[in-house]
Amino acid sequence: MMKILLIDDDAFLRDMYAIKFKEAGHEVESCDGPVTALRLIDSKQDFDVILMDMVMPGMTGVELLKEIKTKFPSLKAKCIVLSNQGQTEDIEEAKEAGAVGYIIKAETVPSDVVSKIESYAK
């Protein structure tokens, strides 16, 4: 079982992915944006995976990745992007900022997202 933090400003997608991860036996906490996520990470640093969107109000996924790496340098969680932004430069920028994986929502059904996250987390 993994402990996952899911960050997405789209409530429908956030809930759908949370359900899929819970059905697969994982523990999920979700939040609607970067500010809430940073507060949650500050209070609980036991996540295995932090799954985030790239386009969110107030801060991009890349900015959030950099903020997490700066504020929580000893955090063991693997940061993975789940986004519809699929340009090569988006993917490279996210990986340079610390993402260990990048999944494009439109190209991946939810059950495959769960499988990919499980493989990244190993």
Backbone torsions as a table, in degrees:
resi	resn	phi	psi	omega
1	MET	NA	136.0	176.9
2	MET	-108.0	153.6	171.3
3	LYS	-105.3	117.8	-171.5
4	ILE	-117.2	136.4	169.7
5	LEU	-106.5	120.9	-177.4
6	LEU	-109.5	120.5	-176.7
7	ILE	-118.8	113.4	178.8
8	ASP	-157.7	135.2	-179.0
9	ASP	-80.7	-8.4	177.9
10	ASP	-90.7	107.3	-175.1
11	ALA	-59.6	-40.4	-179.7
12	PHE	-61.0	-50.4	-179.5
13	LEU	-65.4	-41.4	179.5
14	ARG	-58.3	-47.1	-179.5
15	ASP	-67.6	-41.2	-179.2
16	MET	-62.4	-46.7	179.4
17	TYR	-67.2	-38.2	177.9
18	ALA	-59.5	-43.3	178.6
19	ILE	-62.4	-45.1	-179.6
20	LYS	-60.7	-42.8	179.0
21	PHE	-67.7	-40.6	178.4
22	LYS	-64.3	-40.6	177.4
23	GLU	-61.6	-29.7	178.9
24	ALA	-84.4	2.3	175.5
25	GLY	93.4	14.2	-178.7
26	HIS	-100.8	156.5	176.3
27	GLU	-93.3	132.0	-175.5
28	VAL	-129.0	133.2	166.9
29	GLU	-118.6	142.2	-179.5
30	SER	-132.2	154.9	176.4
31	CYS	-146.9	162.1	-170.2
32	ASP	-95.2	2.6	-179.8
33	GLY	-175.4	171.5	-176.1
34	PRO	-61.1	-40.1	-177.0
35	VAL	-64.0	-46.8	177.7
36	THR	-62.6	-40.7	-180.0
37	ALA	-61.4	-45.2	179.8
38	LEU	-62.5	-39.0	176.5
39	ARG	-63.6	-42.7	-179.2
40	LEU	-65.8	-44.1	178.4
41	ILE	-62.8	-37.6	179.3
42	ASP	-62.8	-35.4	-177.7
43	SER	-88.3	-23.4	-179.1
44	LYS	-139.0	109.5	-178.4
45	GLN	-107.3	30.0	-177.1
46	ASP	-106.2	20.1	178.4
47	PHE	-73.7	145.4	174.6
48	ASP	-88.8	-35.7	-177.2
49	VAL	-137.5	137.3	170.9
50	ILE	-116.3	113.8	-176.0
51	LEU	-107.3	121.9	-172.7
52	MET	-135.3	152.3	173.5
53	ASP	-80.7	163.4	176.6
54	MET	-91.2	-34.8	-175.2
55	VAL	-108.3	107.4	-179.6
56	MET	-140.3	155.6	179.6
57	PRO	-67.7	135.7	173.4
58	GLY	90.7	-30.3	-175.9
59	MET	-162.0	135.8	177.3
60	THR	-78.6	167.6	176.2
61	GLY	-60.2	-38.9	178.8
62	VAL	-64.5	-43.8	177.7
63	GLU	-62.3	-39.7	178.4
64	LEU	-65.2	-43.1	176.9
65	LEU	-56.1	-48.1	-179.7
66	LYS	-62.5	-40.6	179.6
67	GLU	-64.1	-43.2	178.6
68	ILE	-61.9	-46.4	-178.6
69	LYS	-64.7	-34.2	179.7
70	THR	-75.4	-48.0	-175.0
71	LYS	-77.5	-29.4	-174.6
72	PHE	-129.7	65.4	-174.0
73	PRO	-62.0	-24.1	-179.0
74	SER	-96.5	5.2	-179.5
75	LEU	-62.1	128.8	-177.8
76	LYS	-87.3	-12.9	-176.9
77	ALA	-60.3	141.1	175.2
78	LYS	-89.8	128.3	-179.6
79	CYS	-94.0	127.9	-178.3
80	ILE	-130.9	137.7	179.4
81	VAL	-95.7	135.8	174.2
82	LEU	-126.6	104.0	-169.6
83	SER	-148.5	163.0	170.9
84	ASN	-91.5	-5.6	175.8
85	GLN	-76.0	106.1	-174.0
86	GLY	-116.2	14.4	178.8
87	GLN	-69.1	146.0	-179.4
88	THR	-54.2	-41.5	-179.0
89	GLU	-66.5	-31.7	176.0
90	ASP	-64.5	-45.6	-178.2
91	ILE	-64.5	-46.3	-179.9
92	GLU	-63.1	-41.7	179.5
93	GLU	-63.2	-41.5	179.2
94	ALA	-65.2	-42.4	-179.7
95	LYS	-67.4	-38.5	176.5
96	GLU	-63.4	-31.5	-179.5
97	ALA	-81.3	-8.5	175.2
98	GLY	124.5	1.5	177.8
99	ALA	-71.4	135.9	177.5
100	VAL	-91.1	-12.8	179.0
101	GLY	-155.0	162.7	-178.3
102	TYR	-146.6	117.4	-178.6
103	ILE	-116.9	131.4	178.4
104	ILE	-93.6	116.9	-175.0
105	LYS	-52.5	-48.8	-173.5
106	ALA	-65.2	-18.7	-177.1
107	GLU	-102.9	0.2	-171.8
108	THR	-136.2	122.5	177.0
109	VAL	-71.7	152.0	-175.3
110	PRO	-52.6	-39.6	-179.8
111	SER	-65.3	-33.5	176.3
112	ASP	-71.7	-30.7	175.7
113	VAL	-60.3	-45.3	179.3
114	VAL	-58.5	-48.3	-179.5
115	SER	-60.6	-42.9	-179.2
116	LYS	-65.5	-41.6	178.8
117	ILE	-63.0	-42.2	179.1
118	GLU	-61.4	-38.6	-179.9
119	SER	-72.6	-37.1	176.4
120	TYR	-64.2	-33.9	-172.9
121	ALA	-78.4	-11.3	-178.8
122	LYS	-71.5	NA	NA
